[in-house]
Amino acid sequence: MRNANKKIGILLATYNGELYLEAQLNSLLGQTHRNFLVIIRDDQSTDSTRAILEIFRKNYPDKIKILDSEHSNLGASENFSFLVSYGVRFQTEFELDYFAFCDQDDIWHSEKIEKQLNFMTALESQFQVEKNLPVLVHSDLEVVNEKAQKIAESLICYQGLELSKGNFSGLLTSNLVTGCTAMFNPSLARLALPIPKEAIMHDWWIAIVASAFGKIGFIDETLVKYRQHAVNTLGAKPKPLKRISKFGGFIKILSPFRKIDKNFHLCCVAEQSKVFKRHYDNKLSKRLRLILWASIGMKTDNGTWQYFIYRLLRKLNMS
């Protein structure tokens, strides 16, 4: 099997996941690619999550590592950020070649790691002239309900995600990389650290870094069953049934009688862009600085201007 010697660090953040955790862990242990280590940080669960993890660690000590997390509750994004930092710090000790995010309530298809790893190494080889190039690969997902019954064949179609807008300017405005499908190399992990608290989500931040300084590859297959239930931190929402045409929307924005309310989420997007510029200013091209300057401009009380910038960035779709 290609890349059988490559070792994957699976970064699993858990919190009160007793209902679905066992199924996910079993799906990891059932992977066709066998060379991996599941690195887990539990965020002070109050249910039986920790007990389930201990059983799996006892039964699979060479596959499961549980980190100490007694003294702090970080929340989902910071928990994953901690795991990335830990993985990079101990990469050599654990002989890890790549990292992959993992949610506690999903189910991985048995060939997920194998297919992503083959895609990853092929992409790296394609750009081998660029040493230590940051690379991220991700895939589509099947949306399922609490009982793992299919809701939608494709998350991409279900949410109406526009993967064609997956370059830097598009990713600044909307995250198109679902974290639980993401595999990334150590070059990207090191460059993305430290993930700031202002980052809206860990996977979004890493995707933006990859789009700015490396490559993002998409596997057009559903490699994860993405479970929807009552306590999802983030969930899959179907795309709106009606959409305004680009031309019609543009005319409405320019109309002096058109008033659009301020969008708080776009203010957060602008703040994330501001922090990104501060972190990487000395590495950015003039073009990327210009795009970031526009994105930062969305932090305004003028909702019409805010939305105009948003649509402009989506239209530009520049790297």
SULNOR-V616169 format. One record per residue. N is the residue number from 1. RES is the residue in three letters. SS is DSSP state (H for helix, E for strand, C for the rest). BURIAL is 1 if it has 16 or more other C-alpha atoms within 10 Angstrom, else 0. Layout:
BEGIN
n:res:ss:burial
N:RES:SS:BURIAL
N:RES:SS:BURIAL
END
This chain:
BEGIN
n:res:ss:burial
1:MET:C:0
2:ARG:C:0
3:ASN:C:0
4:ALA:C:0
5:ASN:C:0
6:LYS:C:1
7:LYS:C:1
8:ILE:E:1
9:GLY:E:1
10:ILE:E:1
11:LEU:E:1
12:LEU:E:1
13:ALA:E:1
14:THR:E:1
15:TYR:C:1
16:ASN:C:1
17:GLY:C:1
18:GLU:C:1
19:LEU:C:0
20:TYR:C:1
21:LEU:H:1
22:GLU:H:1
23:ALA:H:1
24:GLN:H:1
25:LEU:H:1
26:ASN:H:0
27:SER:H:1
28:LEU:H:1
29:LEU:H:1
30:GLY:C:0
31:GLN:C:1
32:THR:C:1
33:HIS:C:1
34:ARG:C:1
35:ASN:C:1
36:PHE:E:1
37:LEU:E:1
38:VAL:E:1
39:ILE:E:1
40:ILE:E:1
41:ARG:E:1
42:ASP:E:1
43:ASP:C:1
44:GLN:C:1
45:SER:C:0
46:THR:C:0
47:ASP:C:0
48:SER:C:0
49:THR:H:1
50:ARG:H:1
51:ALA:H:0
52:ILE:H:0
53:LEU:H:1
54:GLU:H:0
55:ILE:H:0
56:PHE:H:1
57:ARG:H:1
58:LYS:H:0
59:ASN:H:0
60:TYR:C:0
61:PRO:C:0
62:ASP:C:0
63:LYS:C:1
64:ILE:E:1
65:LYS:E:1
66:ILE:E:1
67:LEU:C:0
68:ASP:C:0
69:SER:C:0
70:GLU:C:0
71:HIS:C:0
72:SER:C:0
73:ASN:C:0
74:LEU:C:0
75:GLY:C:0
76:ALA:H:1
77:SER:H:1
78:GLU:H:1
79:ASN:H:1
80:PHE:H:1
81:SER:H:1
82:PHE:H:1
83:LEU:H:1
84:VAL:H:1
85:SER:H:1
86:TYR:H:0
87:GLY:H:1
88:VAL:H:1
89:ARG:H:0
90:PHE:C:0
91:GLN:H:1
92:THR:H:0
93:GLU:H:0
94:PHE:H:0
95:GLU:C:0
96:LEU:C:1
97:ASP:C:1
98:TYR:E:1
99:PHE:E:1
100:ALA:E:1
101:PHE:E:1
102:CYS:E:1
103:ASP:E:1
104:GLN:C:1
105:ASP:C:1
106:ASP:C:1
107:ILE:E:1
108:TRP:E:1
109:HIS:C:1
110:SER:C:1
111:GLU:C:1
112:LYS:H:1
113:ILE:H:1
114:GLU:H:1
115:LYS:H:1
116:GLN:H:1
117:LEU:H:1
118:ASN:H:0
119:PHE:H:1
120:MET:H:1
121:THR:H:1
122:ALA:H:0
123:LEU:H:1
124:GLU:H:1
125:SER:H:0
126:GLN:H:0
127:PHE:C:0
128:GLN:C:0
129:VAL:C:0
130:GLU:C:0
131:LYS:C:0
132:ASN:C:0
133:LEU:C:1
134:PRO:C:1
135:VAL:E:1
136:LEU:E:1
137:VAL:E:1
138:HIS:E:1
139:SER:E:1
140:ASP:E:1
141:LEU:E:1
142:GLU:E:1
143:VAL:E:1
144:VAL:E:1
145:ASN:C:0
146:GLU:C:0
147:LYS:C:0
148:ALA:C:1
149:GLN:C:0
150:LYS:E:0
151:ILE:E:0
152:ALA:E:1
153:GLU:C:1
154:SER:C:1
155:LEU:H:1
156:ILE:H:1
157:CYS:H:0
158:TYR:H:1
159:GLN:H:0
160:GLY:C:0
161:LEU:C:1
162:GLU:C:0
163:LEU:H:0
164:SER:H:0
165:LYS:H:1
166:GLY:C:1
167:ASN:C:1
168:PHE:H:1
169:SER:H:1
170:GLY:H:1
171:LEU:H:1
172:LEU:H:1
173:THR:H:1
174:SER:C:1
175:ASN:C:1
176:LEU:C:1
177:VAL:C:1
178:THR:C:1
179:GLY:H:1
180:CYS:H:1
181:THR:H:1
182:ALA:C:1
183:MET:E:1
184:PHE:E:1
185:ASN:E:1
186:PRO:H:1
187:SER:H:1
188:LEU:H:1
189:ALA:H:1
190:ARG:H:0
191:LEU:H:0
192:ALA:H:1
193:LEU:C:1
194:PRO:C:0
195:ILE:C:1
196:PRO:C:1
197:LYS:C:0
198:GLU:C:1
199:ALA:C:1
200:ILE:C:1
201:MET:C:1
202:HIS:H:1
203:ASP:H:1
204:TRP:H:1
205:TRP:H:1
206:ILE:H:1
207:ALA:H:1
208:ILE:H:1
209:VAL:H:1
210:ALA:H:1
211:SER:H:1
212:ALA:H:1
213:PHE:H:1
214:GLY:C:1
215:LYS:E:1
216:ILE:E:1
217:GLY:E:1
218:PHE:E:1
219:ILE:E:0
220:ASP:E:0
221:GLU:E:0
222:THR:E:1
223:LEU:E:1
224:VAL:E:1
225:LYS:E:1
226:TYR:E:1
227:ARG:E:1
228:GLN:C:1
229:HIS:C:0
230:ALA:C:0
231:VAL:C:0
232:ASN:C:0
233:THR:C:0
234:LEU:C:0
235:GLY:C:0
236:ALA:C:0
237:LYS:C:0
238:PRO:C:0
239:LYS:C:0
240:PRO:C:0
241:LEU:C:0
242:LYS:C:0
243:ARG:C:0
244:ILE:C:0
245:SER:C:0
246:LYS:H:0
247:PHE:H:0
248:GLY:H:0
249:GLY:H:0
250:PHE:H:0
251:ILE:H:0
252:LYS:H:1
253:ILE:H:1
254:LEU:H:0
255:SER:C:0
256:PRO:C:0
257:PHE:C:0
258:ARG:C:0
259:LYS:C:0
260:ILE:C:0
261:ASP:C:0
262:LYS:C:1
263:ASN:C:1
264:PHE:H:0
265:HIS:H:0
266:LEU:H:1
267:CYS:H:1
268:CYS:H:1
269:VAL:H:1
270:ALA:H:1
271:GLU:H:1
272:GLN:H:1
273:SER:H:1
274:LYS:H:1
275:VAL:H:1
276:PHE:H:1
277:LYS:H:1
278:ARG:H:0
279:HIS:H:1
280:TYR:H:0
281:ASP:H:0
282:ASN:H:0
283:LYS:H:0
284:LEU:C:0
285:SER:C:0
286:LYS:H:0
287:ARG:H:0
288:LEU:H:1
289:ARG:H:0
290:LEU:H:0
291:ILE:H:1
292:LEU:H:1
293:TRP:H:0
294:ALA:H:1
295:SER:H:1
296:ILE:H:1
297:GLY:C:1
298:MET:C:1
299:LYS:C:1
300:THR:C:1
301:ASP:C:0
302:ASN:C:0
303:GLY:H:1
304:THR:H:1
305:TRP:H:1
306:GLN:H:1
307:TYR:H:1
308:PHE:H:1
309:ILE:H:1
310:TYR:H:1
311:ARG:H:1
312:LEU:H:1
313:LEU:H:1
314:ARG:H:1
315:LYS:H:0
316:LEU:H:0
317:ASN:C:1
318:MET:C:1
319:SER:C:1
END
